[in-house]
Structure formats: C-alpha cells, structure tokens
Amino acid sequence: MIDADVFRNQPTLTGERVRLEPLTPAVLTDYLATLDDREVQRLTGSHEHHEPDHIAQWLATRQDHHDRADWAAIRITDGVFLGEAVINQLDAHNASANYRILLGGPHLNQGYGTEITRLVVDYALGVGLHRLSLGVYDFNPRARRVYEKCGFVLEGRLRDALYWEGEWHDELVMGVLAGDS
C-alpha cells in the first residue's frame, strides 16, 4: 500500500539532457502543437480534437491532483519543450500505477524517451510504487525497445485494441516491478 496523495509534492527530476518539471500552462502553445502532431496522434492512438481552452484549464489543474504526476519534459540546453511524462491511474492499495510518455515528432530518435523513462521509473519505484505498467501499440517497436532498456517486461497483448486508418492494432502491455533489476 502507498499513500493516495503520494505525488502531492511532485519534484523536478533532472537528467543529463532533460529536466522533468511539473506540467503547467506555461507550456500551453508547445503542448497543443505536440497534441496536434499527426505522428504523435498515431503513436498514442489519439482520435481526439483538442480545444485550446479545455487544454489550458486542464494544465492549470495538474498541481491539484495528488494521485498522479504530470511533468513537462524540457531540454536542458535551450529550454525546448520535448513532451510530457505522466504517472497516472494510481492504485494505492496495490502500490501500482500507469506510465505514459508523449514526445513531439521532431524529438524522436534522439534518446530523450529513454532518459525520461529512466527518470520516471527511478522516481516511481523510489517513492514506494511496487509496479509501473504501460501500453504500447504493436506498430511502435522503437518505443518498446526504450521500455525494455528501462526494465519493462512484456506481460500481455490486448488484441485489436486500436482501430487506426482502417486497420486494427494490438496494444502490448508491459510492466516493471520494484524487485526487477
């Protein structure tokens, strides 16, 4: 069991090239551009249209939700917004949660995803989570390799979980446990 407000004092996490800071409206313009990126939508399976006012309001309330952690991923050298990293769907009784990451198209294939994921996994397991899980679509082997490098193990497959541009795709379920090393 873990406290239901485990993320009340969400810290800034700093790596070699990336800083994860609490997500706020300060990144609204870049956040909207990332959400509207067609490749980002495909990789996340998002069919939604994002209204700027709704997203601004959503960003303004992130600090009010202590059962989740929402970070803006910022490149240290120049302050560029790379995307977001999130721990959500906290199950306090079972000390488990979900992880998701969203990187803007121009920032793919540069190692940022690996660094961000390692920072989040280390933090999550360090605050007492026993399990962190995620889903990744079968057409994204690059992301799967990142997750495997960071300790995630393939646990299952949700068949035909996403319908995208006329085709069905499986969602692969992966997880990392506190005892994994």
ABEGO torsion letter per residue (X at the ends): XBBAAAAABBBBBBBAABBBBBBBAAAAAAAAAAAABAAAAAAAGBABBBBAAAAAAAAAAAAABAABBBBBBBBAAAGBBAEBBBBBGBBAAAGBBBBBBBBBAAABGAGAAAAAAAAAAAAAAAAGBABBBBBBBAABAAAAAAAAAAGBBBAEBBBGABBBGGBBBBBBBBBBBAABX
